[in-house]
Amino acid sequence: MPSICELAPLSGLASEHRHDCDIAHDADPQVRQAFRRGLKLMQRGIAVLIQGETGTGKEVLARALHEHGERSDAQLVALNCASIPESLIESELFGYSKGAFSGALTCGKKGKVLQSDRGTLFLDEIGDMPYEQQTRLLRVISEKEVTPLGAEQSVSVDFALICATHQNLTELVETGAFREDLFYRIATGVIQLPPLRERTDRSHLLCNMIEHEIPGCDPLSVVSADVWPLLVNHDWPGNLRQMRSVIRYACAVMEGARIQRDDLPADFLKCATGSGSYGTPTLTLVNSAIPSPERWGEREDVLGVLNDCRWNMSAAARSLGICRQSLYRVLRRLGIPPLKDQLANGANSDA
């Protein structure tokens, strides 16, 4: 069975993602679990809904599920519902017959649904699909047939369905922006992709991306010693997409044999060193007395600083070289409750 890195580009999906990781084998445990569950769902004919922040690799996972599934001999057909004008999405998705409307191709057009027959239909950003087309999609899923625009006869179709979104579809249902019946049709098999800041394979991802930009190199020798922890420990609010962009930029502008701090984009460097407005800065660089916070030691390191500062949040934030808001984000991510909550819980237990 081929790895995700060896697969040829498929319809609608950029080949630039191929070097990120091998989802089936090398990825973060949470990502591998999402992959395994997605495969099991598809084997049962259950629609898969991939949820995750923008840039987390939802389309890469969809592609891996198709290529490792029972329909890999047929096409994976993708449509990004957010990138198609509302006036065109109906014809793109369902197709049209000859003379269906002014400007239509004389031979008609096969829509994405029919193109995915015997294969997989991937609807990215499903939360942005217009309400009227949600109704038509529900009918296609329920009846396994589609009627192109201007056609009198419906056509049978058989496809596996994968949807993806960064939005909270439950909230969209509550506001009336998303059909409740369609939601229950596509949300039977929900799988969640973690943001990059929660993944344990960031070093592996960085190596793969650097090797993609500089073939045959040793990624660890290409990045200078002070830059590597900066890259690994960054929060990456833009997830894989941001990481890929930063690495591509740095590899393009580097003048020596190694990527130096000055080779990193200015906006990234500003945030990563604690002076920006988003992302949790690396704790390694701002205080050399703190051991590397990567993976196992991060929680203990932060707790040590808090204890040294007697849990004074302002002092602890200054010691770490970050603002109070960033410190609270770190505490939430590491599952460390603020001191006032600990005291309150202690008082309740004493009572």
C-alpha positions as CSV (number, residue, x, y, z in Angstrom):
1,M,0.0,0.0,0.0
2,P,1.5,3.4,-1.0
3,S,2.3,6.1,1.6
4,I,0.6,9.4,1.4
5,C,3.9,11.0,0.3
6,E,4.1,8.7,-2.7
7,L,0.7,9.4,-4.2
8,A,0.2,11.4,-7.3
9,P,-1.7,14.6,-7.1
10,L,-5.5,14.2,-7.4
11,S,-8.2,16.5,-8.7
12,G,-8.7,19.7,-6.8
13,L,-5.8,19.0,-4.3
14,A,-2.5,20.8,-4.5
15,S,0.6,18.6,-4.8
16,E,2.5,20.9,-2.4
17,H,0.9,19.0,0.6
18,R,2.4,15.7,-0.4
19,H,5.6,16.3,1.6
20,D,4.0,17.1,4.9
21,C,3.8,13.6,6.4
22,D,2.8,10.0,5.9
23,I,-0.5,10.0,7.7
24,A,-0.8,6.3,7.8
25,H,2.6,5.8,9.6
26,D,4.6,8.8,10.6
27,A,2.1,11.4,11.8
28,D,1.0,12.5,15.3
29,P,-1.0,9.8,17.2
30,Q,-4.1,12.0,17.1
31,V,-3.8,12.3,13.3
32,R,-3.2,8.5,12.8
33,Q,-6.3,7.8,15.0
34,A,-8.4,10.2,12.8
35,F,-7.1,8.4,9.7
36,R,-7.9,4.9,11.1
37,R,-11.4,5.9,12.2
38,G,-12.0,7.6,8.9
39,L,-11.1,4.4,7.0
40,K,-13.4,2.3,9.2
41,L,-16.3,4.7,8.6
42,M,-15.8,4.7,4.9
43,Q,-15.7,0.9,4.8
44,R,-19.2,1.0,6.3
45,G,-20.4,3.5,3.7
46,I,-20.7,6.3,6.3
47,A,-20.1,9.9,5.2
48,V,-17.0,11.4,6.9
49,L,-17.0,14.9,8.3
50,I,-13.5,16.2,9.0
51,Q,-13.4,19.1,11.5
52,G,-10.4,21.2,12.3
53,E,-8.9,24.7,12.2
54,T,-7.9,26.3,8.9
55,G,-4.6,24.9,7.6
56,T,-4.6,21.7,9.7
57,G,-4.5,19.4,6.6
58,K,-8.1,18.4,6.2
59,E,-7.7,18.0,2.4
60,V,-4.6,15.9,3.0
61,L,-6.5,13.6,5.2
62,A,-9.4,13.3,2.8
63,R,-6.9,12.4,0.0
64,A,-5.3,9.7,2.2
65,L,-8.6,8.2,3.1
66,H,-9.5,7.9,-0.6
67,E,-6.2,6.5,-1.6
68,H,-6.2,3.9,1.1
69,G,-9.9,3.0,0.8
70,E,-11.9,0.7,-1.4
71,R,-12.5,3.3,-4.1
72,S,-8.9,4.2,-4.8
73,D,-9.1,2.9,-8.3
74,A,-11.6,5.7,-9.2
75,Q,-11.4,9.5,-8.9
76,L,-11.3,11.7,-5.8
77,V,-13.3,14.8,-7.0
78,A,-12.9,17.9,-4.8
79,L,-15.0,21.1,-4.6
80,N,-14.2,24.0,-2.2
81,C,-17.6,25.4,-1.4
82,A,-16.1,28.7,-0.2
83,S,-14.1,29.4,-3.4
84,I,-17.0,29.0,-5.9
85,P,-19.4,32.0,-6.4
86,E,-22.9,31.2,-5.2
87,S,-24.2,31.7,-8.7
88,L,-21.9,28.9,-10.1
89,I,-21.8,26.3,-7.3
90,E,-25.0,24.6,-8.5
91,S,-23.8,24.0,-12.0
92,E,-20.3,23.0,-10.7
93,L,-21.7,20.5,-8.3
94,F,-24.7,19.1,-10.2
95,G,-23.8,19.8,-13.8
96,Y,-26.1,20.9,-16.6
97,S,-27.5,19.7,-19.8
98,K,-27.3,21.3,-23.3
99,G,-28.9,24.7,-23.4
100,A,-29.7,24.8,-19.7
101,F,-29.0,28.5,-19.5
102,S,-27.5,31.3,-21.5
103,G,-23.7,30.8,-21.9
104,A,-23.9,27.1,-21.1
105,L,-21.6,24.7,-23.1
106,T,-23.4,23.3,-26.1
107,C,-22.5,19.8,-25.0
108,G,-23.5,20.3,-21.4
109,K,-21.3,19.7,-18.4
110,K,-20.9,16.8,-16.0
111,G,-20.9,18.1,-12.4
112,K,-18.7,17.1,-9.6
113,V,-21.3,14.6,-8.3
114,L,-21.3,12.6,-11.5
115,Q,-17.6,12.9,-11.9
116,S,-17.2,11.2,-8.6
117,D,-19.3,8.2,-9.6
118,R,-17.7,5.0,-8.1
119,G,-15.2,7.2,-6.5
120,T,-15.1,9.8,-3.7
121,L,-16.6,13.3,-3.5
122,F,-14.8,15.7,-1.3
123,L,-16.7,18.8,-0.3
124,D,-14.3,21.2,1.5
125,E,-15.8,24.0,3.6
126,I,-19.2,22.5,3.5
127,G,-20.4,25.1,6.0
128,D,-20.2,27.7,3.2
129,M,-22.5,25.9,0.8
130,P,-25.6,28.0,0.0
131,Y,-28.8,26.9,1.7
132,E,-30.6,26.1,-1.6
133,Q,-27.8,23.8,-2.7
134,Q,-27.8,22.1,0.7
135,T,-31.3,21.0,-0.2
136,R,-30.3,19.5,-3.5
137,L,-27.2,17.8,-2.0
138,L,-29.4,16.2,0.7
139,R,-31.6,14.8,-2.0
140,V,-28.6,13.4,-3.9
141,I,-27.3,11.7,-0.8
142,S,-30.7,10.3,0.1
143,E,-31.8,9.1,-3.3
144,K,-28.4,8.3,-4.8
145,E,-29.3,10.1,-8.0
146,V,-28.7,13.6,-9.4
147,T,-30.6,15.7,-11.9
148,P,-28.4,18.1,-13.8
149,L,-29.7,21.6,-14.5
150,G,-32.0,21.6,-17.4
151,A,-32.3,17.8,-17.5
152,E,-35.6,16.0,-17.3
153,Q,-34.2,12.6,-16.2
154,S,-32.2,11.9,-13.1
155,V,-29.0,9.9,-13.2
156,S,-28.0,7.2,-10.7
157,V,-24.8,7.9,-8.9
158,D,-22.7,6.0,-6.3
159,F,-19.9,7.8,-4.4
160,A,-18.3,8.0,-1.0
161,L,-18.7,11.4,0.7
162,I,-16.1,13.2,2.6
163,C,-16.9,16.8,3.9
164,A,-14.6,19.2,5.8
165,T,-15.1,22.4,7.7
166,H,-13.4,24.7,10.1
167,Q,-16.8,26.1,11.3
168,N,-19.0,24.8,14.1
169,L,-21.9,23.3,12.1
170,T,-24.0,22.9,15.2
171,E,-24.0,26.7,15.6
172,L,-24.8,27.1,11.9
173,V,-27.8,24.8,12.3
174,E,-29.0,26.8,15.4
175,T,-28.8,30.1,13.4
176,G,-30.6,28.5,10.4
177,A,-27.6,28.8,8.1
178,F,-27.2,25.1,7.7
179,R,-29.9,22.5,7.2
180,E,-30.4,20.3,10.3
181,D,-31.3,17.2,8.2
182,L,-28.2,17.6,6.0
183,F,-26.1,18.0,9.2
184,Y,-27.3,14.7,10.5
185,R,-26.6,13.0,7.1
186,I,-23.0,14.1,7.0
187,A,-22.1,14.3,10.7
188,T,-22.6,10.6,11.5
189,G,-18.8,10.1,11.1
190,V,-17.2,13.1,12.6
191,I,-13.4,13.0,13.0
192,Q,-11.3,15.9,14.5
193,L,-7.9,17.0,13.3
194,P,-5.8,18.7,16.0
195,P,-4.2,22.1,15.5
196,L,-0.5,22.0,14.8
197,R,0.3,23.4,18.3
198,E,-1.1,20.2,19.8
199,R,0.8,17.8,17.5
200,T,3.9,15.9,18.6
201,D,5.3,15.5,15.1
202,R,6.3,19.1,14.4
203,S,10.0,18.3,14.1
204,H,9.2,15.6,11.6
205,L,6.9,18.0,9.6
206,L,9.6,20.6,9.6
207,C,12.2,18.1,8.3
208,N,9.9,17.0,5.5
209,M,9.2,20.5,4.4
210,I,12.8,21.5,4.4
211,E,13.8,18.4,2.4
212,H,11.1,19.3,-0.1
213,E,12.6,22.8,-0.6
214,I,16.2,21.6,-0.5
215,P,16.3,18.1,-1.9
216,G,18.9,15.8,-0.5
217,C,19.8,18.1,2.5
218,D,20.1,17.2,6.1
219,P,17.3,19.4,7.6
220,L,18.9,19.5,11.1
221,S,22.2,20.8,9.6
222,V,20.4,23.4,7.4
223,V,18.7,25.2,10.4
224,S,20.9,27.1,12.8
225,A,20.9,26.0,16.5
226,D,19.0,29.1,17.7
227,V,16.3,28.9,14.9
228,W,15.3,25.2,15.3
229,P,13.7,25.5,18.8
230,L,12.0,28.7,17.6
231,L,10.3,26.8,14.8
232,V,9.5,23.7,16.8
233,N,8.0,25.4,19.8
234,H,6.0,28.1,18.0
235,D,2.2,27.9,18.3
236,W,1.6,28.1,14.5
237,P,-1.8,29.7,14.6
238,G,-2.0,29.3,10.8
239,N,-1.1,25.6,11.3
240,L,0.5,23.6,8.4
241,R,-0.2,26.3,5.9
242,Q,1.7,28.9,7.9
243,M,4.6,26.5,8.7
244,R,4.9,25.6,5.0
245,S,4.9,29.3,4.0
246,V,7.6,30.2,6.6
247,I,9.9,27.3,5.5
248,R,9.4,28.1,1.9
249,Y,10.3,31.8,2.5
250,A,13.3,31.0,4.6
251,C,14.7,28.4,2.2
252,A,14.3,30.9,-0.7
253,V,16.1,33.9,1.0
254,M,18.8,32.1,3.0
255,E,22.3,33.2,1.8
256,G,24.6,30.8,3.7
257,A,24.5,27.1,4.4
258,R,22.0,27.5,7.2
259,I,18.7,29.2,7.9
260,Q,19.4,32.1,10.3
261,R,17.0,34.2,12.3
262,D,17.2,37.0,9.8
263,D,16.0,34.5,7.1
264,L,12.6,34.1,8.8
265,P,9.7,36.3,7.8
266,A,9.5,39.5,10.0
267,D,5.9,39.0,11.1
268,F,6.7,35.4,12.2
269,L,9.8,36.4,14.0
270,K,8.0,39.2,15.8
271,C,5.3,36.8,17.1
272,A,7.7,34.0,17.9
273,T,9.9,36.1,20.1
274,G,7.0,37.4,22.2
275,S,6.4,40.8,20.7
276,G,3.6,39.9,18.4
277,S,-0.1,39.8,18.9
278,Y,-0.8,36.1,18.3
279,G,0.6,32.7,18.9
280,T,2.3,31.4,22.0
281,P,6.0,32.3,21.9
282,T,8.7,29.7,22.4
283,L,9.7,29.5,26.0
284,T,13.2,28.2,25.2
285,L,14.6,31.4,23.7
286,V,13.2,34.0,26.0
287,N,14.8,32.5,29.1
288,S,17.9,30.4,28.7
289,A,17.6,29.1,32.3
290,I,14.4,27.2,31.4
291,P,14.9,23.7,29.9
292,S,13.5,23.1,26.5
293,P,9.7,23.0,26.8
294,E,9.2,20.7,23.8
295,R,7.0,17.7,24.6
296,W,7.5,16.1,27.9
297,G,9.1,18.8,30.0
298,E,7.0,21.8,29.1
299,R,4.4,21.5,31.8
300,E,7.1,21.0,34.5
301,D,9.1,23.9,33.2
302,V,6.1,26.3,33.4
303,L,5.1,25.0,36.8
304,G,8.7,25.6,38.0
305,V,8.6,29.2,36.8
306,L,5.2,29.8,38.5
307,N,6.4,28.4,41.8
308,D,9.6,30.5,41.6
309,C,7.4,33.6,41.1
310,R,4.9,32.4,43.9
311,W,2.2,32.2,41.2
312,N,2.4,35.9,40.5
313,M,1.1,35.9,36.9
314,S,2.7,39.2,35.9
315,A,6.1,38.1,37.3
316,A,5.9,34.7,35.7
317,A,5.0,36.2,32.3
318,R,7.9,38.6,32.6
319,S,10.2,35.7,33.5
320,L,9.1,33.8,30.4
321,G,9.3,36.8,28.2
322,I,5.6,36.7,27.3
323,C,2.5,38.7,28.1
324,R,-0.1,37.6,30.7
325,Q,-2.6,36.7,28.0
326,S,-0.1,34.4,26.3
327,L,0.7,32.8,29.7
328,Y,-3.0,32.1,30.3
329,R,-3.1,30.4,26.9
330,V,-0.1,28.3,27.8
331,L,-1.8,27.3,31.1
332,R,-5.0,26.3,29.4
333,R,-3.1,24.3,26.8
334,L,-1.1,22.4,29.4
335,G,-4.1,21.9,31.7
336,I,-2.8,24.0,34.6
337,P,-5.6,25.8,36.4
338,P,-4.9,29.3,37.8
339,L,-4.0,29.5,41.5
340,K,-7.4,31.0,42.4
341,D,-9.2,28.0,40.9
342,Q,-6.9,25.7,42.8
343,L,-7.6,27.5,46.1
344,A,-11.3,27.5,45.4
345,N,-11.3,23.7,44.7
346,G,-9.3,23.2,47.9
347,A,-11.8,25.2,49.9
348,N,-14.7,23.3,48.5
349,S,-13.1,19.9,49.3
350,D,-12.4,21.1,52.9
351,A,-16.0,22.1,53.2
